[in-house]
Amino acid sequence: MVDMTDPSEHGDPAGDARERGLPGSGLVKGLAVTLKTMTSRSTTQQYPDVAPELPPRSRGVIALAEENCTVCMLCARECPDWCIYIDSHKEEVAVPGAARPRQRNVLDKFDIDFSLCMYCGICIEVCPFDALYWSPEFEYAEYDIKDLLHDKDHLGQWMATVPPPPAHDPNGEPAKEETAAARKAAVRPAPSAVRPEPGSAS
């Protein structure tokens, strides 16, 4: 009769013993970690008397640059918690030389409910006009949960605490805007090379 079972199903006592190691080796490793922790000096951060040194990309509170917002609603649509509330109206702007006035969106309401926010940063990533920024400020706890709803004026005040962007890496790739501007400058003809149109005065 042929044995159709997998050879790996048959236990190898020698191999199992090698995987387990010596009896009590796990206990010794655990006690070694405990001993190392007991003999090392503990460091206590004296917060709130001493402000903590936060990493440069800390996620504290979200700040709003109201002048950059175009009410495109991308942040509100992409928010997984639906904690961003936006309201706006349209105004007509007269443009000199245009046949008719143009319309632009005016931001009336921009609220973020930080009692619902999970600080994923999706709203900041999808904003095409850099209207939202991370601020490292994290001390904005409230006694009432209703006070965690920050309006656009409150969010605008956090812009003063937003750190400046890091310097560009000189060895990195140039920004897309710089590349596009250099390409346009290279394609644009020099003023002397422009030929006068037929019938125009020379």
N, C-alpha and C positions, 0 to 999 in steps of 0.2 A: 504494500500500500504506500502511495506517494504522499509525503507530508507537504500540504499546500499552505501551511501557515508561514507568516513572515518570520525570517530568522531574528529580526529585531525584537519580536515578541518574547523570545526565550531570554530570560534574564541572564546577564553575565555577572556573576558574583564579584569577580575581580574588578570589573569596570565600575560597578556600583560602589564598591569600597573606595576606589580612587576618586570618584566624584564627591563622596561624602567627606573624605579626608579623615584626619584623626578625630577620635571622639573628644568633644569639648572644644574644638578649634573655634567654632562660632562664638562660644561664651568668652573665650580669651580675646577675640577681636573686639567684641562689645565692651569688655572691661578696659581694653586699651584705649578706646575712644573716650570712655568715661574718665580714665586717669589723665588723659591729655587735656580734657576740658577742665578738670579740677585743678591742674597745676598751672594753666595759663591765666594771665591777668585779665580780668574782665574790664570792659570799657563801658562806662555809663554816659550817655548823652544827656547833658543838663538842659533838656527842653522843658519849659519854654524860655528859660533864662538865656540859653544860648541857641541861636537859630541853627537848624541843621544845614549841612552842606548838601544840597540836592544835586542830582545828576543834571547835565545840561539839557537833556530832553525830558525833563519831568513833566508829568501831566497833572496840572493842578486844576485851574479853572479855564474856561474858554472865554477869550476876549473877542470883541466885535469891533472892526473898523467900519463904521457905518457909511463913510463916504465911498468905500469900495463895493458895497453891496448893490447889486443890480436886481434884486428880487427874482432871481432865476429859479428859486425854490428847490435847487438840487440838494441842499443840505437837509431840508425838511423831508424830501422824498426818500433820501437814502438812509435816514436815521432809523435804526432797527427798533428803537424804543418810542418813536414818535413823541419826542420830548421838545421839539422845536416848533414854535408857533409863529407864523409870519402873516402879516396883513399889509396891503399896500393899496395905492390908488394911482391912476394915470393922470399926468399933466401934459398939456400941450406946450411945446417949446418952439418959439418962432426962430427960424434959421434964416439969416439974411441971404437972399438970392434963391431960396427954395420956393417951389410952387405952392407948397402947403406946409403948415406947421407939423413938426414931428411930435411923437408922444414918447414920454419916458416914465418909468415906474418910480414912484416915490415911496420909500419905506415908512410905514406908519407904526408897525408893531413887529418886534423881533424879540421873542421870549424863549428862554431855555429853562426847562424845569430840571434842576440838578438833583432833585429827589428821584427822578427816573433815569437820568443819564448814567450810562455805564462806562463813559470815558474811553470809548473805542477809537475815537478820532476820525471816524469816517466823514463827518461833516467837514472837518478841516481839510481832509485829503481831496474831497470832491469839489471844493469851492474853486471855481475857475478864476476868480478875481482877487484872491487873497484877502477876503474879508474876515476870516476867522483865524485865530491864532491860539496856541497853547501859552498859558501863563503859569509860571511855577508856583503861584500863590495857592495855598491849600487851606488856609485858615479862614474859612467862611462858614463855619457851622452856625446853625440857628437853633433857637429853642422851639420855634414853630415851623413845621414843615412847609407851610405856605410861603414863608420868607425865602425858601430856596428857589422860587421862581424869579429869575433875574430878567428884567426888561432891558431894552436896548441902551438906555442911559447907564444902567448899572454895568452891563457888559462892556460899554465903551470906557468906563473908568478903569477896567482891568488892562487896557492897552498900555497904560503907563508902566506896568510891571512886566511886559513882554520883553524878553532879552533880545538884543540885536542878532541877526542871523550870523552864523559862523562864516569866516572868510573862505573864499573859494580855494580849492586845492590847485596850486599852480601846475601840477602834473595831471590834473583831471581834464575831462572834456569840457569845452566851452559851452555856455548856456545856449539854448535854442535861439533865443532872441539875438544873441551876439552873432551866431552863425548866419541867421537870416539877414541881419543888417549888413554884414560883410558881403553876403551874396548880392544883395540889392546894390550896394555901392560899386561892386565889380561890374555889374551888368549895365548900370546907368551910364550913358555916354557923356563925354565931356562937353561943356557948353560950346567950345570951338568946333566940335565935330558935328553939331546939329546943322543940317542944311536948311536954308530958308525955303519956305513953301512957294510953289509957283504963284506968281501974281502979287507976292508980298513985296513991300519996299525994302531994298537992301540998305 
